[in-house]
Amino acid sequence: MLQSTPKPQRQSVNTSIDSQLISDAKALGINISRAAEAGIAKAIAAEKTRRWQEENKQAIESSNEYVRRNGLPLAKYRLF
């Protein structure tokens, strides 16, 4: 049996957006709310990635240094 995913709960917000962008979006039939939601989701993902990289910077640098000094582990078994 297929399970449907629940619709996300929506919340109205007030925001200011460049009037030319609004006009262009309307003329092109773009759903402004969905476009804004997609842009916010992309910004959130980018910030989460940036923070993860910052939090793990030391481990990433350590791993990269190991590879620089020793090469890739198990490299002799690679088929490409």
MDAnalysis code that builds the backbone (N, CA, C; Angstrom):
import MDAnalysis as mda
import numpy as np

u = mda.Universe.empty(240, n_residues=80, atom_resindex=np.repeat(np.arange(80), 3), trajectory=True)
u.add_TopologyAttr("name", ["N", "CA", "C"] * 80)
u.add_TopologyAttr("resid", np.arange(1, 81))
u.add_TopologyAttr("resname", ["MET", "LEU", "GLN", "SER", "THR", "PRO", "LYS", "PRO", "GLN", "ARG", "GLN", "SER", "VAL", "ASN", "THR", "SER", "ILE", "ASP", "SER", "GLN", "LEU", "ILE", "SER", "ASP", "ALA", "LYS", "ALA", "LEU", "GLY", "ILE", "ASN", "ILE", "SER", "ARG", "ALA", "ALA", "GLU", "ALA", "GLY", "ILE", "ALA", "LYS", "ALA", "ILE", "ALA", "ALA", "GLU", "LYS", "THR", "ARG", "ARG", "TRP", "GLN", "GLU", "GLU", "ASN", "LYS", "GLN", "ALA", "ILE", "GLU", "SER", "SER", "ASN", "GLU", "TYR", "VAL", "ARG", "ARG", "ASN", "GLY", "LEU", "PRO", "LEU", "ALA", "LYS", "TYR", "ARG", "LEU", "PHE"])
u.atoms.positions = np.array([
    [0.835, -1.163, 0.000],
    [0.000, 0.000, 0.000],
    [0.893, 1.243, 0.000],
    [0.570, 2.209, -0.847],
    [1.334, 3.448, -0.928],
    [0.943, 4.382, 0.207],
    [1.948, 4.952, 0.820],
    [1.686, 5.938, 1.859],
    [1.920, 7.321, 1.277],
    [0.979, 8.204, 1.513],
    [1.171, 9.565, 1.019],
    [1.973, 10.357, 2.039],
    [2.796, 11.250, 1.514],
    [3.568, 12.098, 2.411],
    [2.702, 13.290, 2.797],
    [2.740, 13.661, 4.054],
    [1.908, 14.795, 4.471],
    [2.397, 16.088, 3.834],
    [1.450, 16.958, 3.514],
    [1.812, 18.256, 2.946],
    [2.483, 19.095, 4.026],
    [3.526, 19.829, 3.648],
    [4.166, 20.680, 4.648],
    [3.204, 21.762, 5.122],
    [3.306, 22.085, 6.373],
    [2.470, 23.135, 6.914],
    [2.979, 24.482, 6.405],
    [2.105, 25.313, 5.938],
    [2.479, 26.607, 5.370],
    [2.223, 27.715, 6.375],
    [3.045, 28.751, 6.285],
    [2.896, 29.910, 7.153],
    [3.027, 31.161, 6.298],
    [2.107, 32.073, 6.454],
    [2.175, 33.339, 5.724],
    [3.212, 34.242, 6.371],
    [3.967, 34.936, 5.516],
    [4.960, 35.893, 6.003],
    [4.895, 37.139, 5.137],
    [5.354, 38.235, 5.688],
    [5.465, 39.477, 4.926],
    [6.916, 39.642, 4.531],
    [7.143, 39.994, 3.282],
    [8.500, 40.215, 2.812],
    [8.485, 41.292, 1.734],
    [9.606, 41.911, 1.523],
    [9.735, 42.918, 0.473],
    [10.613, 42.348, -0.627],
    [10.111, 42.410, -1.856],
    [10.827, 41.882, -3.013],
    [10.818, 42.953, -4.091],
    [11.913, 43.066, -4.804],
    [12.046, 44.030, -5.893],
    [10.814, 43.947, -6.802],
    [10.179, 45.086, -7.037],
    [8.933, 45.117, -7.806],
    [9.113, 44.611, -9.235],
    [10.283, 44.837, -9.825],
    [10.518, 44.344, -11.186],
    [10.559, 42.817, -11.198],
    [11.139, 42.231, -10.167],
    [11.155, 40.766, -10.075],
    [9.734, 40.220, -9.981],
    [8.900, 40.878, -9.197],
    [7.506, 40.445, -9.052],
    [6.794, 40.534, -10.398],
    [6.975, 41.640, -11.100],
    [6.332, 41.821, -12.411],
    [6.796, 40.767, -13.404],
    [8.104, 40.528, -13.448],
    [8.639, 39.532, -14.378],
    [8.140, 38.135, -14.042],
    [8.112, 37.807, -12.760],
    [7.638, 36.479, -12.347],
    [6.184, 36.285, -12.730],
    [5.364, 37.277, -12.476],
    [3.944, 37.183, -12.834],
    [3.778, 37.037, -14.343],
    [4.532, 37.820, -15.115],
    [4.438, 37.759, -16.574],
    [4.833, 36.389, -17.109],
    [5.745, 35.729, -16.412],
    [6.214, 34.411, -16.845],
    [5.431, 33.261, -16.217],
    [4.447, 33.593, -15.391],
    [3.628, 32.558, -14.762],
    [4.352, 31.797, -13.662],
    [5.331, 32.430, -13.048],
    [6.089, 31.780, -11.975],
    [5.340, 31.944, -10.658],
    [5.205, 30.843, -9.939],
    [4.586, 30.879, -8.627],
    [5.599, 31.491, -7.662],
    [5.350, 32.709, -7.244],
    [6.308, 33.465, -6.446],
    [6.558, 32.794, -5.099],
    [5.515, 32.304, -4.470],
    [5.691, 31.649, -3.168],
    [6.574, 30.416, -3.293],
    [6.330, 29.602, -4.322],
    [7.124, 28.381, -4.499],
    [8.564, 28.714, -4.882],
    [8.732, 29.755, -5.706],
    [10.083, 30.161, -6.091],
    [10.854, 30.674, -4.874],
    [10.185, 31.456, -4.035],
    [10.832, 31.954, -2.818],
    [11.169, 30.792, -1.898],
    [10.254, 29.851, -1.766],
    [10.486, 28.676, -0.926],
    [11.696, 27.878, -1.424],
    [11.779, 27.702, -2.733],
    [12.915, 26.966, -3.311],
    [14.223, 27.710, -3.061],
    [14.199, 29.027, -3.198],
    [15.394, 29.823, -2.950],
    [15.828, 29.767, -1.499],
    [14.873, 29.810, -0.587],
    [15.193, 29.718, 0.839],
    [15.753, 28.338, 1.159],
    [15.151, 27.286, 0.597],
    [15.641, 25.924, 0.824],
    [17.076, 25.778, 0.323],
    [17.373, 26.376, -0.839],
    [18.729, 26.323, -1.388],
    [19.708, 27.075, -0.487],
    [19.304, 28.232, 0.018],
    [20.159, 29.009, 0.920],
    [20.412, 28.252, 2.220],
    [19.402, 27.568, 2.740],
    [19.554, 26.781, 3.960],
    [20.536, 25.639, 3.725],
    [20.382, 24.933, 2.608],
    [21.284, 23.819, 2.296],
    [22.722, 24.311, 2.163],
    [22.917, 25.443, 1.503],
    [24.263, 25.992, 1.325],
    [24.875, 26.374, 2.670],
    [24.082, 26.979, 3.551],
    [24.598, 27.384, 4.858],
    [24.906, 26.168, 5.725],
    [24.058, 25.138, 5.664],
    [24.329, 23.909, 6.419],
    [25.621, 23.259, 5.929],
    [25.824, 23.249, 4.612],
    [27.055, 22.697, 4.045],
    [28.258, 23.497, 4.503],
    [28.165, 24.820, 4.457],
    [29.268, 25.684, 4.883],
    [29.610, 25.439, 6.348],
    [28.587, 25.356, 7.181],
    [28.826, 25.127, 8.608],
    [29.436, 23.753, 8.863],
    [28.946, 22.724, 8.153],
    [29.497, 21.379, 8.321],
    [30.970, 21.373, 7.936],
    [31.286, 22.009, 6.813],
    [32.674, 22.065, 6.372],
    [33.541, 22.801, 7.383],
    [33.024, 23.873, 7.961],
    [33.772, 24.625, 8.965],
    [33.978, 23.782, 10.223],
    [32.921, 23.099, 10.659],
    [33.016, 22.268, 11.858],
    [33.976, 21.095, 11.665],
    [34.102, 20.615, 10.445],
    [34.924, 19.444, 10.162],
    [36.211, 19.789, 9.423],
    [36.557, 21.063, 9.419],
    [37.718, 21.543, 8.677],
    [39.000, 20.819, 9.075],
    [39.215, 20.644, 10.369],
    [40.442, 20.005, 10.843],
    [40.520, 18.551, 10.366],
    [39.420, 17.820, 10.439],
    [39.420, 16.420, 10.002],
    [39.625, 16.318, 8.488],
    [39.013, 17.222, 7.736],
    [39.159, 17.218, 6.281],
    [40.610, 17.515, 5.902],
    [41.204, 18.525, 6.543],
    [42.601, 18.864, 6.262],
    [43.531, 17.713, 6.632],
    [43.249, 17.055, 7.742],
    [44.063, 15.923, 8.178],
    [43.988, 14.781, 7.166],
    [42.794, 14.506, 6.703],
    [42.610, 13.442, 5.710],
    [43.318, 13.790, 4.404],
    [43.171, 15.026, 3.967],
    [43.834, 15.454, 2.739],
    [45.353, 15.382, 2.863],
    [45.874, 15.752, 4.026],
    [47.316, 15.687, 4.257],
    [47.797, 14.237, 4.215],
    [47.024, 13.339, 4.792],
    [47.377, 11.911, 4.756],
    [47.482, 11.425, 3.309],
    [46.502, 11.798, 2.494],
    [46.499, 11.372, 1.087],
    [47.668, 11.998, 0.345],
    [47.988, 13.256, 0.622],
    [49.145, 13.894, -0.018],
    [50.443, 13.151, 0.315],
    [50.576, 12.748, 1.570],
    [51.796, 12.063, 2.011],
    [51.849, 10.597, 1.577],
    [50.700, 9.917, 1.628],
    [50.693, 8.463, 1.455],
    [49.945, 7.957, 0.229],
    [49.265, 8.827, -0.466],
    [48.435, 8.400, -1.581],
    [47.101, 7.865, -1.074],
    [46.256, 7.492, -1.997],
    [44.940, 6.985, -1.622],
    [45.059, 5.584, -1.028],
    [44.350, 5.346, 0.071],
    [44.354, 3.995, 0.622],
    [43.747, 3.024, -0.404],
    [44.320, 1.862, -0.506],
    [43.847, 0.810, -1.411],
    [43.915, 1.201, -2.889],
    [44.717, 2.198, -3.236],
    [44.816, 2.668, -4.619],
    [45.249, 1.545, -5.558],
    [46.048, 0.623, -5.064],
    [46.528, -0.461, -5.934],
    [45.408, -1.393, -6.380],
    [44.263, -1.323, -5.727],
    [43.133, -2.177, -6.098],
    [42.136, -1.476, -7.029],
    [42.392, -0.224, -7.338],
    [41.470, 0.518, -8.222],
    [41.562, -0.040, -9.628],
    [40.434, -0.099, -10.305],
    [40.381, -0.613, -11.653],
    [40.400, 0.487, -12.707],
    [40.506, 1.721, -12.279],
    [40.540, 2.846, -13.218],
    [41.713, 3.749, -12.951],
])
